Structure formats: C-alpha cells, structure tokens
Amino acid sequence: MQGLSDDEKRSLYDRYGEAAIKGAGMGASVCDFRNSFDIFESLFDMGNMNMGGRGGMGGSRNRAVDGQDEYYNLVLTFNKAVFGVVKEIEVTRLESCDTCNGSGAKPRTKATKCNTCGGQGQVVSSARTPLGVFQQVMTCNTCGGAGETFVPCNICSGDGRVRKTKRISLKVPSGVDSGSRLRFRTEGNVGRRGGSPGDLFVMIEVIPDPVLKRDDTNILYTCKILYVDAILGTTIKVPTVDGMMDLKIPGGTQPNTTLVMAKKGVPVLNKSNM
C-alpha cells in the first residue's frame, strides 16, 4: 500500500486514534482505500461483517427456507360482516412441484457438491484495511446456499415449487369491519427444502349500508317523527340488522335524543385469528 502523507496520518489519528496510524503501515491490501471516508463507506456497504477470522461456515447446507405469506382482499356486505359468513375463495399460491417432489432437481438425476463453496453454501470475502482485516460471509451465488448443484426440473425450473390455484373455505367471524385482517395459518406459499409454509392474510372491505351506519359495535339509525308524536309518545317501525322492529318513543322526547335498542348492535369481534 502506498504510504500516507502527514496530513492523512493526522486526520486518521484525530478520527480513530493510534490504532489507525499503526494499521497504516500494514502490507498490501485486497482493497485500496484512499481515505478514512472510503473505508467506512465500504464497510457499511458490505453488510454483515466479522473482524479477523471470526464466523463459521457450517450449518447452511440444504437449509430450509420458509414460504412467504399470501394476501387476499375479501369484500363483504354490511350484514355478512355483522353476523359472519363462510366464504369459498380461490387463491393462487406456490405449492410443491409434483414432478420433482419439491427437490428442484430433474427426475433421475443426482445433485453434486457445489465447486464454488465446497458444499458449505457460503463463501467468505476478506478485505485488509488500515483498521484491520474485515471478513464478510455471503450466501454462495452458484448454489443459492444449498451447497449442491443439480440439473433443474423442467417444470419448476429448479425452484421445487409451482403456482397452483386452490379453493379454500374461510370462516369469517362475526363483527369484522373494513380494515380487519384475518390470518389463516399455513395457507400461504409452501417453503423450500422442507421449510414451513407461509400464512394467508385476508383483508376485509365492507360495503356500506345505505340506511344503517356503524360506529364500532353500535349501529346508528336517524329518523324523523311528528312534533305531536314527540310530545305524546308513539311506536314506530325502524330498520335493524334483524329486520324491521318496533321502537317505543316515550312522551316528551326532545330533538336529537338517542334511544337504545339493546342487543341490536354488532357482536364483539374475536381477535384470536387476526
């Protein structure tokens, strides 16, 4: 490495102390950093770092990869959101390839140890800098971390999974509303190399009712009555989620009075699967 000028040494000493000046006298480096800014910019770009020779290579061969979650938008009417419903939906997700049984390899072929990583699934990149030797452990690009290479399956192109459409029966609980998110475990994309499947998240959108308005678990209805009925009292028919029902209006009722019909609102949502 080319020697540092006095100004460069002073700058390194002011920033990083005596260790930086001692490190400046080291031999040739893999990466030629021209100043301290380049050093740390490169370190942050490199991601997961290890000082010296730290960081083992074992445990990555044929490691399982969990499947990703899937999302589905479900539109419900006002009443179905209040009372709950069982819905049949179709989702397209990744499932295990039947041709290669999820291995990704062409049938009747054998996998071989990856020549790039020696079967470990990871490779180490080292860089010598004025501040020491830094190492980065990365997934092998050749085998994708499997530690093996193989002739890919013609159907799934080596992924071990293919997209399929499946009908699923969903039990939507009573009390959902727009913005509710339901979670159905293991109904997402299948994992690779034995990884766990992802989950299916169903996003709820409720079509507003033209007459009834919802406020959390309460249902609101605004009506007009005659002045004489407000003074003397009366009984009127009002719409509810259970159909038309009688509402008794007591005498002397004032404008903007709120009357309550017990147990005619929205059930409290069970959030165990959200």
C-alpha positions in Angstrom: 0.0 0.0 0.0 1.3 3.5 -0.8 2.5 5.4 2.3 0.2 8.0 3.9 1.1 11.7 4.0 1.5 13.5 7.3 -1.8 15.3 6.7 -3.6 11.9 6.1 -2.0 10.4 9.2 -3.0 13.3 11.3 -6.6 13.0 10.0 -6.7 9.3 10.7 -5.3 9.8 14.2 -7.8 12.6 15.0 -10.7 10.3 13.9 -9.7 6.8 15.0 -6.7 7.1 17.4 -3.3 5.4 17.5 -4.6 2.1 16.1 -5.3 3.7 12.8 -1.8 5.0 12.4 -0.2 1.6 13.3 -2.6 -0.1 10.8 -1.4 2.3 8.1 1.9 0.6 8.0 0.5 -2.8 7.1 1.3 -4.6 3.9 -0.6 -4.9 0.6 -4.4 -4.9 0.9 -7.1 -6.5 -1.1 -8.9 -3.2 -1.3 -7.1 0.1 -1.8 -9.0 2.7 0.4 -7.8 6.2 -0.4 -9.1 7.9 2.8 -10.9 7.1 6.0 -14.3 8.0 4.4 -13.8 5.3 1.8 -13.0 2.8 4.5 -16.3 3.2 6.4 -18.4 3.7 3.3 -17.2 0.4 2.1 -17.8 -1.3 5.5 -21.4 -0.2 5.6 -21.9 -1.4 2.0 -20.6 -4.8 2.8 -23.4 -5.5 5.3 -22.8 -8.3 7.9 -19.1 -8.0 8.9 -16.8 -10.1 11.0 -13.4 -8.9 12.5 -10.4 -11.1 11.8 -11.2 -14.7 11.1 -14.5 -14.8 13.1 -17.6 -16.5 11.5 -18.1 -20.2 10.8 -19.2 -21.8 7.6 -21.2 -24.7 8.8 -24.9 -25.3 9.1 -26.0 -23.8 5.8 -26.1 -26.9 3.6 -29.6 -27.6 2.3 -31.1 -25.2 4.9 -34.9 -24.9 4.8 -36.5 -21.7 3.6 -39.9 -20.8 4.9 -42.6 -19.9 2.4 -43.9 -16.4 2.0 -47.3 -15.2 3.1 -50.1 -14.6 0.7 -52.7 -11.8 0.8 -56.4 -11.8 -0.4 -58.9 -8.9 -0.5 -62.4 -10.0 0.5 -65.5 -7.8 0.0 -68.5 -8.4 2.3 -72.0 -6.9 2.6 -72.9 -5.0 5.7 -75.0 -7.8 7.2 -72.4 -10.5 6.5 -69.8 -8.5 8.2 -72.0 -8.2 11.3 -73.1 -11.8 11.5 -70.1 -13.6 10.0 -70.1 -15.9 7.0 -68.4 -18.9 5.4 -66.9 -18.0 2.1 -65.3 -20.1 -0.7 -62.4 -18.3 -2.3 -59.7 -19.2 -4.9 -56.1 -18.3 -4.1 -53.0 -18.8 -6.3 -50.0 -19.8 -4.4 -46.7 -21.7 -4.6 -47.1 -25.5 -3.9 -44.7 -28.4 -4.1 -43.8 -29.5 -7.6 -45.2 -32.9 -8.3 -42.6 -33.8 -10.9 -39.5 -33.4 -8.7 -41.3 -33.8 -5.3 -40.1 -30.4 -4.3 -36.4 -31.1 -4.7 -36.0 -28.8 -7.7 -33.8 -31.4 -9.5 -34.7 -33.1 -12.7 -36.0 -36.7 -12.1 -33.5 -39.5 -12.2 -30.5 -37.1 -11.8 -28.3 -36.7 -8.8 -27.1 -33.5 -7.1 -23.3 -32.8 -6.8 -21.4 -30.8 -4.3 -21.0 -27.1 -5.3 -17.5 -26.4 -6.6 -17.7 -22.7 -5.6 -18.4 -23.1 -1.9 -17.2 -26.7 -1.4 -20.7 -27.7 -0.3 -20.9 -25.2 2.5 -23.5 -22.9 0.9 -21.5 -19.8 1.9 -18.3 -18.0 0.8 -16.1 -15.6 2.7 -14.8 -12.3 1.3 -11.9 -10.7 3.0 -10.5 -7.1 2.8 -7.4 -5.7 4.5 -7.7 -2.1 5.6 -5.7 0.4 7.7 -8.0 -0.6 10.6 -7.6 -4.3 10.3 -8.9 -7.3 8.3 -12.6 -7.5 7.7 -14.5 -10.5 6.5 -18.0 -10.9 5.1 -19.8 -14.2 5.0 -22.2 -14.4 2.0 -24.6 -16.9 0.5 -23.0 -18.7 -2.4 -24.4 -17.3 -5.7 -23.7 -20.6 -7.5 -25.9 -22.9 -5.4 -28.0 -20.3 -3.6 -26.9 -21.6 -0.2 -27.9 -25.2 -0.9 -24.3 -26.5 -1.1 -25.3 -28.6 -4.1 -25.8 -28.1 -7.8 -28.1 -30.1 -9.9 -29.9 -30.3 -13.3 -33.0 -28.2 -12.8 -36.5 -29.7 -13.1 -38.1 -28.8 -16.4 -41.5 -28.0 -14.7 -40.4 -25.8 -11.8 -37.0 -24.6 -13.2 -35.2 -25.8 -10.1 -37.3 -23.9 -7.5 -39.1 -27.1 -6.3 -42.4 -25.2 -6.3 -45.1 -24.2 -8.9 -48.0 -21.9 -8.8 -51.4 -23.6 -8.4 -54.9 -22.3 -7.8 -56.8 -23.8 -4.8 -60.2 -23.3 -3.4 -60.3 -22.6 0.3 -63.2 -22.4 2.7 -62.9 -19.4 5.0 -64.9 -18.9 8.2 -65.2 -15.1 8.6 -66.1 -14.3 12.3 -69.0 -12.0 13.2 -68.1 -8.4 13.8 -65.4 -7.8 11.2 -65.2 -4.3 9.6 -63.3 -2.6 6.8 -59.6 -2.8 7.6 -59.9 -6.1 9.6 -57.2 -8.6 8.8 -57.8 -12.3 9.2 -54.9 -14.8 9.5 -55.3 -18.4 8.2 -52.1 -20.3 9.2 -50.2 -22.5 6.8 -52.4 -21.4 3.8 -49.7 -19.3 2.2 -46.9 -20.4 -0.1 -45.1 -23.7 0.6 -41.5 -23.4 1.8 -38.4 -24.7 0.1 -36.3 -27.7 1.2 -38.8 -28.6 3.9 -39.4 -25.0 5.1 -42.7 -24.1 6.9 -45.5 -22.8 4.7 -46.5 -19.1 5.0 -49.9 -17.8 6.2 -52.8 -16.4 4.2 -53.9 -12.9 5.3 -57.4 -11.9 4.3 -58.1 -8.1 4.1 -61.7 -7.2 4.7 -63.6 -4.5 2.9 -67.3 -3.9 3.9 -69.8 -2.3 1.6 -71.6 0.4 3.5 -75.4 0.1 4.2 -77.5 2.9 2.6 -79.5 3.3 5.8 -77.7 1.9 8.8 -74.3 3.4 9.9 -71.8 1.6 12.0 -69.8 3.1 14.9 -67.6 0.3 16.3 -70.0 -2.2 17.8 -73.0 0.2 17.7 -75.4 0.6 14.7 -76.9 4.0 14.2 -80.2 5.0 12.5 -81.5 8.5 12.2 -85.3 9.0 12.0 -87.8 11.9 11.9 -91.1 11.9 13.8 -94.0 14.3 14.0 -93.9 17.0 16.7 -97.1 15.7 18.3 -95.7 12.2 18.5 -92.6 13.6 20.3 -94.9 15.2 22.8 -97.4 12.4 23.4 -95.2 9.4 22.6 -95.6 6.7 19.9 -94.3 3.4 18.5 -92.6 3.4 15.1 -91.0 0.8 12.9 -87.2 1.1 12.5 -84.8 -1.0 10.4 -82.2 -3.2 12.1 -79.8 -5.9 11.0 -82.5 -8.3 12.1 -85.2 -6.7 10.0 -87.9 -4.1 10.8 -88.7 -3.8 14.6 -90.8 -1.7 16.8 -89.3 1.2 18.7 -91.2 2.9 21.5 -90.7 6.6 21.7 -91.7 8.0 25.1 -93.7 11.1 25.5 -91.7 14.3 25.9 -88.8 13.2 23.7 -86.6 16.1 22.8 -84.9 16.7 19.4 -81.5 14.8 18.9 -82.4 12.3 21.6 -80.7 8.9 21.3 -82.8 5.9 22.1 -81.1 2.5 22.7 -82.4 -0.9 21.4 -80.4 -3.4 23.5 -78.5 -6.2 21.8 -79.2 -5.0 18.3 -75.7 -3.9 17.5 -72.5 -5.7 16.3 -71.1 -8.7 18.1 -67.6 -8.1 19.7 -65.0 -9.5 17.3 -63.0 -12.5 18.5 -59.4 -11.4 17.6 -57.8 -14.8 18.2 -57.1 -15.3 14.4 -56.2 -11.7 13.4 
